[in-house]
Amino acid sequence: MVRPLIAVACCAVLLTPAFAQDKPISVYFKPTRDFRLNDVITAALTQPPFILATKPVPGALVVSIPGRLEVEHGRISGTTWSFDVVFTRDGDARGQSVQSCNESKISDCTDQLVADVKSAAGMAP
């Protein structure tokens, strides 16, 4: 009697990660004037759970940088981008975040942006 319960418990533990997958999030990224930054953000938004739309579609979270995009080119530190990101869905504001990304630690920036997008989509941990 105990063995079947242990087997069921083990199967439940093994299957839990499969059910814990994030729900897909449809996003559209409105490109900036900086191609390198666009590539970095686009790469981050093509990873699961995101589905990157090629144009704004109903229900998609729109990620944009509508204000000023500051770019500094340091000889030692490399390129740093500073900007505000705005999140909207179907014309309704969903939030905003302030980003400062250095190319030497770009993964820190994209990790934060991914967390912000999930939060704006209503999937905060």
HELIX and SHEET records of a PDB file:
HELIX    1   1 VAL A    2  PHE A   19  1                                  18    
HELIX    2   2 PHE A   35  ALA A   44  1                                  10    
HELIX    3   3 GLU A  103  LYS A  105  5                                   3    
HELIX    4   4 ILE A  106  ALA A  120  1                                  15    
SHEET    1   A 5 PHE A  50  LEU A  52  0                                        
SHEET    2   A 5 ILE A  25  PHE A  29  1                                        
SHEET    3   A 5 LEU A  61  SER A  64  1                                        
SHEET    4   A 5 GLY A  78  ARG A  89 -1                                        
SHEET    5   A 5 GLU A  70  GLY A  74 -1                                        
SHEET    1   B 5 PHE A  50  LEU A  52  0                                        
SHEET    2   B 5 ILE A  25  PHE A  29  1                                        
SHEET    3   B 5 LEU A  61  SER A  64  1                                        
SHEET    4   B 5 GLY A  78  ARG A  89 -1                                        
SHEET    5   B 5 ASP A  92  ASN A 102 -1                                        
END                                                                             
